[in-house]
């Protein structure tokens, strides 16, 4: 049986990270969930309180390393 993954970030001001269990419950099968700390909706690290103002500058930065590993791992498990 394939286990899918659901990934979210704790400083997402657009998608409530508290919804992750709801998403997992509707996936139709087993799901591993993970919430990445101090990462925003644009998948960049943001220290301190979440802020939409910082989003434009964050988008110019590389993806946070905590995002890259789980995404690459998922892609490797699903390549055919």
Secondary structure, DSSP 8 states (H G I E B T S, - for coil): ---EEEEEEEE-SSS-GGGHHHHHHTSSS-EEEEEEEEEETTS-B--SS--STTHHHHTTS---HHHHHHHHHHHHHH--
